[in-house]
Amino acid sequence: MEKLILNVIHRPEMVPEYAEKVTGHGKEEDISRDSLLTESLDIFKTQQEIAHKNGLKTTIQMTYASLFNDEAVEIAKEHHEKYGDERRTSIGFDEFDISMEDMIPKQDVVITMTKLGYIKRMTVDTFKSQNRGGKGIKGMQKLDDDYIQELFMTSTHDYIMFFTNTGRVYRLKGYEIPEAGRTSRGTAIINMLQLMPEEKITAMIPIKVYDDDQYLFMATEQGLVKKTPLREYVNVRKKGLAAITLRDDDQLIEVKITDNEKDIILVTKYGQCIRFDERDVRSTGRTSMGVRGINLTDRDVVVGMQVHTQGECLLVVSENGMGKRTAMGEFTNQNRGGKGVKCYKITEKTGNVVGMKAVNEDDEIMMINSEGIIIRMACESISKLGRITSGVKLINLKDEETVVSIAKVRRTSDDIEEDDTVSEEDKQHEAEITSNEIDNKE
């Protein structure tokens, strides 16, 4: 059957043209045509009203036979009464929208950075444990005069704060650091952070949460220390933030998270050590300079800072691969700013001190030499000796090779539930590997 199409967007003047097309009569012929036009106009009017009430913008199609059928209008009215209510749904943003960060799994990763500023993220099962005196495995593809300088474990969703030698701080998420293989150099840090000229990273620390009761405790190469509330570093700009004011001949070397109840231990290149209560250092603002932590002799510099709760023994390693453990109780508290006591006997065979860590019996350490070779060993295999001793050989070095950095890793294979009992403070204030889950992955 031929259809007569009545469209709500058509002008009423167009109806006679449609009617004439359907009936085949001229303008002055047959009165039945006038009846058809009258009925079609009435139906058109009704359809317009229904369409207007329902907010319709689509066309309404009816057959020629329906023009003479009042049931079509009745059906339209019934549909309007049944379905003509207001829209029940709304279009908008879901309050539970998933961000790109939510798509990234939370997992422990190892972060390394070289002396020349190449950083990468690796899985935790990269390195295997070896016995003392081994030669280690290749930890990176070495460039001329480059080696791994920083090594620690964190989570993909934790913040990593980068402290530079000029006293500024930058921040990235763990997953923002590109993942790379064990022998890969990684990505240049200058491509990820807006570093100033002559600025280099000297301390990296993972941050899980910004707690009001925690502090950032900083130490400089010239023996100055400073304590500032952690909350003052919650808003770090892309261009960095001033973390400490330094003198021209000084640089920032170490940062720890504390709770104002810790003892601070500083060790120097010439084997001196001082231990003092952190409450001897009053809390100051973010851009302050700090106070004297240890009184240094000529050309001596601070090589490391630890907190007494990080371990039962103090591990000291020299540049020629010698090292030892000394009980933490042999280092008594004294006033801040003193010369300290002897903690390592330096000889031509040992060389100067390059690093120190507070360790326990079940911990492991990693040592990195100037050729990029990494060796991992259990702390219980390292001799426990007195304060004024040189220790034993920890790594075999070739001519002109030296130890440049050490890092700590827990050795025992505890369950995940037991690992959760490790204090957050130990995970956060150590810029080193402090989780035992490396072994769980092996």
C-alpha positions in Angstrom: 0.0 0.0 0.0 1.3 3.4 -0.9 2.3 5.5 2.1 1.4 9.1 3.0 4.3 10.4 5.1 3.4 13.2 7.6 6.6 14.7 9.1 6.4 17.0 12.0 9.2 19.1 10.6 7.2 19.6 7.3 5.2 22.8 6.9 1.3 22.3 6.9 1.2 23.8 3.4 2.9 20.6 2.1 -0.1 18.4 3.1 -2.3 19.1 0.1 0.6 18.1 -2.2 0.9 14.8 -0.5 -2.9 14.3 -0.5 -3.1 15.1 -4.2 -0.3 12.6 -4.9 -2.2 9.8 -3.0 -5.8 10.5 -4.4 -4.8 11.5 -7.9 -7.4 14.4 -7.9 -6.9 18.0 -8.9 -7.6 21.0 -6.7 -11.1 21.6 -8.1 -12.2 17.9 -8.2 -14.1 15.6 -5.9 -15.2 16.8 -2.5 -13.9 13.6 -0.9 -10.5 15.1 -1.4 -11.4 18.0 0.9 -12.5 15.5 3.5 -9.2 13.8 3.2 -7.3 17.0 3.6 -9.4 17.9 6.7 -8.8 14.6 8.3 -5.1 14.6 7.4 -4.7 18.1 8.8 -6.4 17.1 12.1 -4.2 14.0 12.4 -1.2 16.1 11.6 -2.1 18.6 14.3 -2.6 15.7 16.8 0.7 14.2 15.9 2.4 17.6 16.3 1.0 18.0 19.8 2.1 14.5 20.8 5.5 14.9 19.3 5.9 18.3 21.1 4.9 16.9 24.4 7.4 14.0 24.1 10.1 16.2 22.8 10.3 14.1 19.6 12.4 15.3 16.7 12.0 12.3 14.5 9.6 11.8 11.7 6.1 10.3 12.1 5.1 7.9 9.3 1.5 6.6 8.8 -0.1 4.7 5.9 -2.8 6.2 3.8 -5.3 3.9 5.4 -4.4 5.1 8.9 -5.6 8.6 7.9 -9.1 7.3 8.1 -8.5 5.3 11.2 -9.1 7.1 14.5 -7.4 4.2 16.3 -4.0 5.6 15.2 -4.6 8.7 17.2 -5.8 6.7 20.2 -2.7 4.5 20.1 -0.5 7.5 20.0 -2.2 9.0 23.0 -1.9 5.7 24.9 1.8 5.6 24.1 2.1 9.2 25.3 0.4 8.4 28.6 2.4 5.2 29.1 5.8 6.4 28.0 5.6 10.1 28.1 7.3 10.6 31.5 10.5 12.6 32.0 13.9 11.0 31.4 14.9 8.7 34.3 18.6 8.4 33.5 21.3 11.1 33.5 24.5 11.3 31.5 27.6 12.4 33.5 30.9 11.3 34.9 31.1 8.2 37.1 32.3 9.1 40.6 34.2 5.8 40.5 36.1 6.6 37.3 39.2 4.5 36.9 42.4 6.4 36.4 45.5 5.2 34.5 47.3 4.8 37.9 44.6 2.3 39.0 45.5 0.1 36.1 49.0 -0.3 37.3 49.5 -3.2 39.7 51.1 -2.6 43.1 54.3 -4.6 43.3 57.8 -4.3 44.8 60.5 -3.2 42.4 64.2 -2.5 42.6 65.3 1.0 41.6 68.9 1.6 40.5 70.7 4.8 39.4 74.3 5.2 38.2 76.8 7.9 38.9 76.2 9.5 35.6 72.5 9.7 36.3 70.9 6.7 34.5 67.9 5.3 36.3 65.8 2.1 35.8 63.3 -0.1 37.4 63.8 -3.9 37.7 61.9 -6.9 39.1 62.9 -8.1 42.5 64.1 -11.5 41.3 67.0 -10.1 39.4 69.8 -10.9 41.8 70.8 -14.2 43.5 72.6 -14.7 46.8 76.3 -15.7 46.7 78.9 -16.7 49.2 81.5 -14.2 50.6 84.5 -13.7 48.3 82.6 -14.3 45.1 82.9 -12.2 41.9 79.2 -11.3 41.6 77.1 -10.9 38.4 76.9 -8.1 35.9 74.5 -5.5 37.1 74.5 -3.1 34.2 76.2 -2.4 30.8 79.1 -0.2 31.9 79.9 3.1 30.3 83.2 4.8 30.7 83.6 6.0 34.3 80.0 5.0 35.2 78.7 2.6 37.8 75.6 2.0 39.9 75.5 4.4 42.8 72.0 4.1 44.3 70.1 0.8 44.8 66.9 0.3 46.8 63.6 -1.4 46.9 60.2 0.3 46.8 56.6 -0.1 45.4 55.3 1.0 42.0 52.8 3.3 43.8 55.1 4.8 46.4 56.6 8.3 45.9 60.3 8.5 45.3 61.9 11.7 46.5 65.1 12.8 44.8 67.4 15.0 46.8 70.3 16.7 44.9 73.7 17.9 45.9 72.5 21.5 45.7 69.8 20.9 48.4 66.7 20.6 46.1 64.1 17.8 46.1 62.1 16.3 43.2 59.5 13.6 43.2 58.2 10.7 41.0 56.0 7.7 41.4 57.6 4.3 41.2 55.8 3.3 38.1 56.9 6.5 36.3 60.5 5.1 36.2 60.9 3.0 33.0 61.4 -0.7 33.5 64.6 -2.1 32.0 66.6 -5.3 32.0 69.5 -6.2 34.4 72.3 -5.2 32.0 70.5 -2.1 30.6 71.8 1.3 31.5 68.3 2.7 32.0 67.0 6.2 31.3 68.8 9.4 31.9 67.4 11.1 35.0 67.7 14.5 33.3 65.0 13.4 30.9 62.6 12.8 33.8 63.4 15.6 36.2 64.0 19.3 35.5 67.4 19.4 37.0 69.5 22.6 37.2 72.9 22.8 35.6 75.6 21.0 37.6 72.9 19.4 39.7 73.0 15.6 40.4 71.1 13.2 42.6 72.8 12.4 45.9 70.0 10.8 47.9 66.8 8.9 47.0 64.1 8.0 49.5 60.8 6.2 49.0 57.7 7.8 50.7 54.5 5.8 51.2 52.5 8.4 53.2 53.2 11.9 54.5 52.8 11.5 58.3 52.5 14.5 60.6 54.6 12.8 63.2 57.6 12.1 60.9 60.6 14.2 60.0 63.2 14.3 57.3 66.6 14.2 58.8 69.4 15.3 56.5 73.2 15.2 56.6 75.7 17.1 54.5 79.2 16.2 53.4 80.7 18.8 55.8 79.0 17.4 58.9 75.9 19.6 59.1 72.5 18.0 60.1 69.0 19.2 59.8 65.5 18.0 60.9 62.3 19.2 59.2 58.7 18.0 59.4 57.8 15.7 56.5 54.6 17.6 55.8 56.6 20.5 54.6 57.6 18.5 51.5 54.1 17.3 50.5 53.8 19.7 47.6 56.8 19.3 45.3 56.7 21.2 42.1 57.9 19.8 38.7 60.8 22.2 38.9 61.8 21.0 42.3 61.6 22.4 45.8 64.4 23.8 48.1 65.0 21.2 50.8 68.0 22.7 52.6 70.2 25.7 52.4 73.9 24.8 51.8 77.2 26.6 51.9 79.2 26.9 48.7 81.7 24.1 49.6 79.0 21.6 50.9 76.5 19.2 49.5 73.6 17.0 50.7 74.6 13.3 51.0 71.9 11.5 53.0 68.3 11.7 54.1 66.3 9.6 56.5 62.8 9.5 57.9 62.6 9.7 61.7 60.0 10.1 64.5 62.0 12.3 66.9 62.9 9.3 69.0 66.0 7.9 67.2 69.8 8.0 67.6 71.7 9.3 64.6 75.0 7.8 63.5 77.4 9.6 61.2 80.6 7.9 59.8 83.4 9.8 58.0 85.8 8.9 55.2 88.7 8.7 57.7 86.9 6.2 60.0 85.4 8.5 62.6 81.9 7.9 64.0 79.5 9.8 66.2 76.2 8.8 67.7 73.8 11.4 69.2 70.0 11.7 70.0 68.1 13.4 67.2 66.3 15.5 69.8 69.6 17.4 70.1 68.7 18.8 66.7 65.7 21.1 66.9 63.1 21.1 64.1 63.6 23.9 61.6 62.0 25.1 58.4 62.4 23.7 55.0 64.9 26.2 53.8 67.1 26.3 56.9 70.8 25.4 56.9 70.9 23.1 59.9 73.5 22.7 62.7 76.8 20.9 63.2 76.5 17.1 63.6 80.2 16.1 63.8 83.4 18.1 64.0 85.5 17.0 61.0 89.3 17.0 60.7 91.0 18.6 57.6 89.8 17.1 54.3 87.6 14.5 56.1 84.0 14.2 54.9 80.9 12.3 56.0 80.2 9.2 53.9 77.0 8.0 55.5 74.2 8.4 58.1 72.2 5.7 59.7 69.5 5.4 62.5 70.3 3.1 65.4 67.0 1.1 65.0 68.0 0.0 61.5 70.2 -2.8 62.8 72.1 -4.4 65.7 75.5 -4.0 64.1 77.3 -1.3 62.2 78.7 -2.6 58.9 81.7 -0.6 57.5 83.2 -1.2 54.1 86.4 0.3 52.7 87.2 1.2 49.1 89.6 -1.8 48.7 86.8 -4.4 49.5 87.5 -4.9 53.2 84.8 -4.7 55.8 83.5 -5.8 59.2 80.5 -5.7 61.6 80.7 -4.0 65.0 78.1 -4.2 67.7 75.9 -1.1 67.9 76.5 -1.0 71.7 80.1 -0.1 71.2 79.1 3.3 70.0 77.9 5.3 73.0 75.8 8.4 72.8 77.5 11.8 73.0 76.7 15.4 72.4 76.0 16.6 68.9 79.0 18.4 67.3 81.8 16.3 68.8 84.7 14.6 67.0 83.3 11.2 67.6 85.2 7.9 68.1 87.2 5.6 65.9 85.1 3.0 64.1 87.5 1.7 61.4 91.2 1.2 61.3 92.4 2.6 58.0 95.6 1.2 56.4 97.1 1.2 52.9 95.6 -2.2 52.4 92.0 -1.1 53.3 91.8 2.4 51.8 89.3 5.0 53.1 85.8 4.2 54.2 83.2 4.3 51.3 80.0 3.2 53.0 78.3 2.0 56.2 75.0 0.4 57.0 73.2 -0.7 60.2 72.5 -4.4 59.7 71.1 -7.5 61.5 72.2 -11.2 61.3 69.5 -12.1 58.8 70.3 -9.2 56.5 72.2 -9.3 53.2 74.2 -6.6 51.5 75.1 -5.7 47.9 78.3 -4.1 47.0 79.0 -2.4 43.7 82.5 -1.7 42.4 83.7 0.8 39.8 83.2 -1.6 36.9 79.5 -2.1 37.7 79.9 -5.6 39.2 77.5 -6.4 42.0 78.0 -9.0 44.7 75.4 -10.0 47.2 76.2 -11.8 50.5 74.8 -12.6 53.9 75.8 -10.3 56.8 76.2 -13.3 59.1 79.2 -14.4 56.9 80.9 -11.1 57.6 83.1 -11.2 60.7 81.9 -9.3 63.8 84.9 -7.4 65.2 85.7 -4.6 67.5 85.5 -0.9 66.9 89.2 -0.3 66.0 89.8 -3.1 63.4 90.0 -3.3 59.6 87.9 -6.4 59.0 88.1 -9.1 56.3 88.1 -9.2 52.5 84.5 -9.1 51.1 85.1 -8.9 47.4 87.9 -9.7 45.0 88.9 -6.6 43.0 91.1 -6.3 40.0 93.8 -3.6 39.7 92.4 0.0 39.8 88.9 -1.3 40.8 87.4 0.0 44.0 84.2 -0.4 45.9 82.0 2.6 45.4 78.7 1.8 47.0 76.9 -0.6 49.3 73.2 -1.4 49.8 71.3 -3.6 52.2 68.7 -6.3 51.6 66.9 -8.6 54.0 67.9 -12.3 53.7 65.2 -14.4 55.4 62.3 -15.9 53.4 59.4 -15.0 55.7 55.7 -15.2 54.7 54.0 -12.1 53.4 52.0 -11.7 56.6 55.3 -11.7 58.6 56.8 -9.3 56.2 53.9 -6.9 56.8 55.1 -6.6 60.4 58.2 -4.8 59.4 57.8 -1.2 60.5 56.9 1.3 57.8 59.6 3.5 59.2 62.3 1.0 58.3 61.0 0.7 54.8 60.8 4.4 54.3 63.8 5.9 56.0 66.3 3.5 54.3 67.4 4.5 50.8 68.3 0.9 50.2 66.7 -2.6 49.9 64.9 -3.4 53.1 62.3 -5.9 52.1 62.7 -9.7 52.3 60.4 -10.3 49.3 63.4 -10.5 46.9 64.0 -14.0 48.2 60.3 -14.9 47.9 60.5 -14.2 44.2 63.7 -16.4 43.7 
